[in-house]
Amino acid sequence: MLAFLLRALTGLASAAEPLDIGATAPALKGTNQDGKTVDLGEQYKKGLVLVYFYPKAGTPGCTSEACSLRDAFADLNKLNLTVVGVSHDTVAEQKTFAVAQKLPFDLLADPKSEIYNAFGVPGFNRQSFLVKDGKVVWRELKASTAEQANDVKKAVADLTAKPAPAQPAASASTGDKK
């Protein structure tokens, strides 16, 4: 708990803005709760990846969020979706949390905020990013706890329901219109 407070007080917060939809997702490597390296870039090649950030392993909100994803894990797998959690916790703290809650997905230890900063997640915020083909296709900047899995399933359903964008004619303008 002391390390958590020290990180909060010493400003291990990202000065960057969270990644926008359409941005290239950071292809970083991190260490999971079992001490194994997880290569996010390789995960992105396998299908949809949910990278979700949570403040502190074992706290009530973080437990609720993780258990929401755990309880829907079979449904998420049917959607070819990989779940990766990230927090400022150590590998040992992630392991304790994963075992206590029987979490079937990777939890990355990010005590130096490298993954947080790459995604532009400030401080100890709860945010989620859905990545497809290496690009952010959905984000939730104030991610819910108990409803996280339902929010993700809805996002995936919305993505698969959208028709492909029409290709512009050769003579049409390609400028962005907002």
C-alpha positions as CSV (number, residue, x, y, z in Angstrom):
1,M,0.0,0.0,0.0
2,L,2.9,2.3,0.7
3,A,4.3,1.8,-2.8
4,F,0.8,2.6,-4.2
5,L,0.7,5.9,-2.3
6,L,4.3,6.8,-3.2
7,R,3.6,6.3,-6.9
8,A,0.5,8.4,-6.6
9,L,2.3,11.2,-4.8
10,T,5.4,11.2,-7.0
11,G,3.4,11.7,-10.1
12,L,3.8,8.5,-12.1
13,A,1.0,9.9,-14.2
14,S,1.0,10.2,-17.9
15,A,1.1,13.7,-19.3
16,A,-0.2,12.4,-22.7
17,E,-3.8,12.1,-23.7
18,P,-5.3,8.6,-23.9
19,L,-5.0,7.0,-27.4
20,D,-7.8,7.9,-29.8
21,I,-9.8,5.5,-31.8
22,G,-7.8,4.7,-34.9
23,A,-4.5,5.2,-33.2
24,T,-1.8,2.5,-33.4
25,A,-1.8,0.5,-30.2
26,P,1.6,0.3,-28.4
27,A,3.3,-3.0,-29.1
28,L,5.1,-3.2,-25.8
29,K,6.2,-6.2,-23.7
30,G,5.2,-6.6,-20.1
31,T,5.6,-9.2,-17.3
32,N,2.5,-11.1,-16.3
33,Q,1.5,-12.5,-12.9
34,D,3.5,-15.7,-13.6
35,G,6.7,-13.8,-14.4
36,K,6.3,-14.5,-18.1
37,T,6.8,-11.9,-20.9
38,V,3.6,-11.0,-22.7
39,D,4.2,-9.3,-26.1
40,L,1.2,-7.1,-26.8
41,G,2.2,-6.7,-30.5
42,E,2.0,-10.5,-30.8
43,Q,-1.4,-10.5,-29.0
44,Y,-2.8,-8.0,-31.5
45,K,-2.0,-10.3,-34.4
46,K,-4.3,-13.0,-32.9
47,G,-7.6,-11.1,-32.9
48,L,-9.3,-8.6,-30.7
49,V,-7.5,-7.6,-27.5
50,L,-8.9,-5.8,-24.6
51,V,-6.2,-3.9,-22.7
52,Y,-7.8,-2.7,-19.5
53,F,-6.1,-0.5,-16.9
54,Y,-7.1,-0.7,-13.2
55,P,-5.8,1.2,-10.2
56,K,-4.9,-1.4,-7.6
57,A,-5.2,-5.2,-7.5
58,G,-7.4,-6.5,-4.8
59,T,-9.4,-3.3,-4.2
60,P,-13.2,-3.5,-4.4
61,G,-13.7,-1.8,-7.7
62,C,-10.8,-3.5,-9.4
63,T,-12.0,-6.9,-8.1
64,S,-15.5,-6.2,-9.4
65,E,-14.1,-5.3,-12.8
66,A,-11.8,-8.3,-13.0
67,C,-14.5,-10.7,-11.9
68,S,-16.9,-9.2,-14.5
69,L,-14.4,-10.2,-17.2
70,R,-13.7,-13.5,-15.5
71,D,-17.4,-14.4,-15.4
72,A,-17.8,-13.6,-19.0
73,F,-14.5,-15.1,-20.1
74,A,-16.1,-18.0,-22.1
75,D,-18.3,-15.5,-24.0
76,L,-15.3,-13.2,-24.7
77,N,-13.3,-16.2,-26.0
78,K,-16.1,-17.0,-28.4
79,L,-15.6,-13.5,-29.8
80,N,-11.9,-14.3,-30.3
81,L,-11.1,-11.7,-27.7
82,T,-8.0,-11.8,-25.5
83,V,-8.1,-10.0,-22.2
84,V,-5.0,-8.3,-20.7
85,G,-5.2,-6.3,-17.4
86,V,-2.6,-3.7,-16.5
87,S,-1.9,-2.0,-13.2
88,H,0.9,-0.4,-11.3
89,D,1.2,-3.5,-9.0
90,T,4.2,-5.8,-8.8
91,V,4.3,-9.2,-10.3
92,A,3.8,-10.7,-6.9
93,E,0.7,-8.5,-6.2
94,Q,-0.7,-9.4,-9.6
95,K,-0.2,-13.1,-8.8
96,T,-1.9,-12.9,-5.4
97,F,-4.9,-11.1,-7.1
98,A,-5.1,-13.6,-10.0
99,V,-5.0,-16.6,-7.7
100,A,-7.5,-15.1,-5.2
101,Q,-10.0,-14.2,-7.9
102,K,-9.3,-17.2,-10.2
103,L,-8.6,-14.9,-13.1
104,P,-8.0,-16.8,-16.4
105,F,-6.2,-13.9,-18.2
106,D,-2.9,-12.1,-18.1
107,L,-2.4,-9.3,-15.6
108,L,0.7,-7.2,-16.5
109,A,2.7,-5.6,-13.8
110,D,3.6,-2.0,-14.7
111,P,5.2,-0.4,-11.6
112,K,7.1,2.1,-13.8
113,S,4.0,3.2,-15.8
114,E,5.6,2.3,-19.1
115,I,2.4,0.7,-20.5
116,Y,0.2,3.3,-18.8
117,N,2.2,6.1,-20.5
118,A,2.3,4.5,-23.9
119,F,-1.5,4.3,-23.9
120,G,-1.8,7.8,-22.4
121,V,-3.6,6.6,-19.3
122,P,-3.2,9.1,-16.5
123,G,-2.2,8.1,-13.0
124,F,-4.5,5.5,-11.4
125,N,-7.4,5.8,-13.8
126,R,-9.6,2.9,-14.9
127,Q,-9.6,2.9,-18.7
128,S,-10.1,0.2,-21.4
129,F,-9.0,-0.1,-25.0
130,L,-10.1,-2.6,-27.6
131,V,-7.5,-3.3,-30.2
132,K,-8.0,-4.9,-33.6
133,D,-5.3,-5.4,-36.1
134,G,-3.0,-3.2,-34.0
135,K,-5.4,-0.2,-34.0
136,V,-7.6,1.1,-31.2
137,V,-11.2,0.5,-32.3
138,W,-12.9,1.3,-29.0
139,R,-12.0,3.0,-25.8
140,E,-13.7,3.6,-22.5
141,L,-12.1,6.4,-20.5
142,K,-14.1,5.9,-17.4
143,A,-14.4,2.1,-17.5
144,S,-17.1,0.6,-15.4
145,T,-16.5,-2.1,-12.8
146,A,-19.3,-4.6,-12.6
147,E,-20.4,-3.9,-16.1
148,Q,-17.0,-4.0,-17.9
149,A,-17.7,-7.3,-19.6
150,N,-21.1,-6.2,-20.9
151,D,-19.6,-3.0,-22.1
152,V,-16.9,-4.8,-24.0
153,K,-19.4,-7.4,-25.5
154,K,-21.6,-4.5,-26.7
155,A,-18.6,-2.7,-28.2
156,V,-17.6,-5.9,-30.1
157,A,-21.2,-6.3,-31.3
158,D,-21.3,-2.7,-32.5
159,L,-18.0,-3.2,-34.3
160,T,-19.2,-6.3,-36.1
161,A,-22.5,-4.7,-37.0
162,K,-21.0,-1.7,-38.7
163,P,-20.7,-2.0,-42.5
164,A,-17.3,-1.4,-44.0
165,P,-16.8,2.3,-44.9
166,A,-17.4,3.1,-48.6
167,Q,-14.3,3.6,-50.7
168,P,-14.1,7.2,-52.0
169,A,-14.3,7.6,-55.7
170,A,-10.9,8.4,-57.4
171,S,-11.9,12.0,-58.0
172,A,-13.5,12.6,-54.6
173,S,-11.8,14.7,-51.9
174,T,-10.1,12.7,-49.2
175,G,-10.0,15.5,-46.6
176,D,-11.3,14.8,-43.1
177,K,-14.7,16.3,-42.3
178,K,-15.6,16.8,-38.7
